[in-house]
Amino acid sequence: MNFTPQHIPDVVLIEPCLFNDERGYFFESFNLEKLQRALNRDLSFVQGNESFSRQNVIRGLHYQVGRPQGKLVRVVAGEVFDVAVDLRKHSPTFGQWVGALLSAENNHQLWIPEGFAHGFQVISATAKLQYLVTDYWCPQYDRCIRFDDPDIQVQWRKVMAPAAGMLEPILSDKDQSGKVLADAEVF
Ligand SMILES: Cc1cn([C@H]2C[C@H](O)[C@@H](COP(=O)(O)OP(=O)(O)O[C@H]3O[C@H](C)C(=O)[C@H](O)[C@H]3O)O2)c(=O)[nH]c1=O
């Protein structure tokens, strides 16, 4: 496993070691000891999530106040542009974002610590995301910042579909009514 801190160093890209042979391939998709050593911290994952989405769905930018969640994100089908936004108000990178292409092809994963908002955009026709979180979902603490927040300025990908041209993002009602960073609760 290779661990690469991103330009916001607490966000880490994880590349598993693939073992190919005549049958196919094998890789460790999760190894707590290696992850804790790489991140130099203890971790306890208590919940696993899976979501399936169509092309150019954007889910996010989500986070929990009160009981913030660290997230270990992987894609098991298709490709997504995965984004983390630093919401730690005393951080030198507050309001900045990191993006990474995660796919069933590259098997890359992203570690997003507590204190960050998370979102993703589906690049492929469909995508299936699986992610482990370090605290339980608490709807009363669930918060959403607009994907197109003018201060964060995430550079989402331009997704083209055959015969349909450039696609408009598909958002949940909740995400369409997300707050702007200036009005959002931060850490
Ligand atoms: C997050 C969550 C949701 N739900 C229920 C609540 C709704 O009835 C349904 C869909 O929830 P939501 O529209 O919030 O799902 P996403 O838009 O995929 O939200 C997630 O998307 C971004 C990218 C994240 O990182 C978070 O994990 C999470 O906010 O699942 C649960 O039962 N448990 C959960 O942990």
The ligand as an SDF file (V2000), in Angstrom:
LIG
                    3D

 35 37  0  0  0  0  0  0  0  0999 V2000
  -25.4760    9.1560    5.2520 C   0  0  0  0  0  0  0  0  0  0  0  0
  -26.5470    8.2040    5.6660 C   0  0  0  0  0  0  0  0  0  0  0  0
  -27.8220    8.2730    5.1250 C   0  0  0  0  0  0  0  0  0  0  0  0
  -28.7800    7.3880    5.5210 N   0  0  0  0  0  0  0  0  0  0  0  0
  -30.0900    7.4680    4.8770 C   0  0  0  0  0  0  0  0  0  0  0  0
  -30.7590    8.8230    4.9610 C   0  0  0  0  0  0  0  0  0  0  0  0
  -31.5410    8.9090    3.6640 C   0  0  0  0  0  0  0  0  0  0  0  0
  -32.8180    8.3090    3.8280 O   0  0  0  0  0  0  0  0  0  0  0  0
  -30.7400    8.0570    2.6820 C   0  0  0  0  0  0  0  0  0  0  0  0
  -29.8900    8.8870    1.7470 C   0  0  0  0  0  0  0  0  0  0  0  0
  -29.1490    9.7920    2.5430 O   0  0  0  0  0  0  0  0  0  0  0  0
  -28.3890   10.9900    1.8570 P   0  0  0  0  0  0  0  0  0  0  0  0
  -29.2480   11.5970    0.7730 O   0  0  0  0  0  0  0  0  0  0  0  0
  -27.8700   11.8990    2.9500 O   0  0  0  0  0  0  0  0  0  0  0  0
  -27.1720   10.2180    1.1670 O   0  0  0  0  0  0  0  0  0  0  0  0
  -25.9080   10.8970    0.4820 P   0  0  0  0  0  0  0  0  0  0  0  0
  -26.3140   12.1370   -0.2640 O   0  0  0  0  0  0  0  0  0  0  0  0
  -25.2000    9.8330   -0.2280 O   0  0  0  0  0  0  0  0  0  0  0  0
  -25.0500   11.3760    1.7280 O   0  0  0  0  0  0  0  0  0  0  0  0
  -23.7180   10.9420    1.9180 C   0  0  0  0  0  0  0  0  0  0  0  0
  -22.9670   11.5650    0.9180 O   0  0  0  0  0  0  0  0  0  0  0  0
  -21.7210   12.1200    1.2670 C   0  0  0  0  0  0  0  0  0  0  0  0
  -20.8400   12.0490    0.0490 C   0  0  0  0  0  0  0  0  0  0  0  0
  -21.0790   11.6130    2.4940 C   0  0  0  0  0  0  0  0  0  0  0  0
  -19.8580   11.5870    2.6410 O   0  0  0  0  0  0  0  0  0  0  0  0
  -21.9360   11.2320    3.6180 C   0  0  0  0  0  0  0  0  0  0  0  0
  -21.6200    9.9180    4.0690 O   0  0  0  0  0  0  0  0  0  0  0  0
  -23.3760   11.2930    3.3420 C   0  0  0  0  0  0  0  0  0  0  0  0
  -23.8090   12.6050    3.6430 O   0  0  0  0  0  0  0  0  0  0  0  0
  -29.8930    7.2250    3.4910 O   0  0  0  0  0  0  0  0  0  0  0  0
  -28.5310    6.4070    6.4680 C   0  0  0  0  0  0  0  0  0  0  0  0
  -29.4360    5.6200    6.8130 O   0  0  0  0  0  0  0  0  0  0  0  0
  -27.2860    6.3350    7.0300 N   0  0  0  0  0  0  0  0  0  0  0  0
  -26.2820    7.1910    6.6670 C   0  0  0  0  0  0  0  0  0  0  0  0
  -25.1440    7.0560    7.1930 O   0  0  0  0  0  0  0  0  0  0  0  0
  1  2  1  0
  2  3  2  0
  2 34  1  0
  3  4  1  0
  4  5  1  0
  4 31  1  0
  5  6  1  0
  5 30  1  0
  6  7  1  0
  7  8  1  0
  7  9  1  0
  9 10  1  0
  9 30  1  0
 10 11  1  0
 11 12  1  0
 12 13  2  0
 12 14  1  0
 12 15  1  0
 15 16  1  0
 16 17  2  0
 16 18  1  0
 16 19  1  0
 19 20  1  0
 20 21  1  0
 20 28  1  0
 21 22  1  0
 22 23  1  0
 22 24  1  0
 24 25  2  0
 24 26  1  0
 26 27  1  0
 26 28  1  0
 28 29  1  0
 31 32  2  0
 31 33  1  0
 33 34  1  0
 34 35  2  0
M  END
$$$$
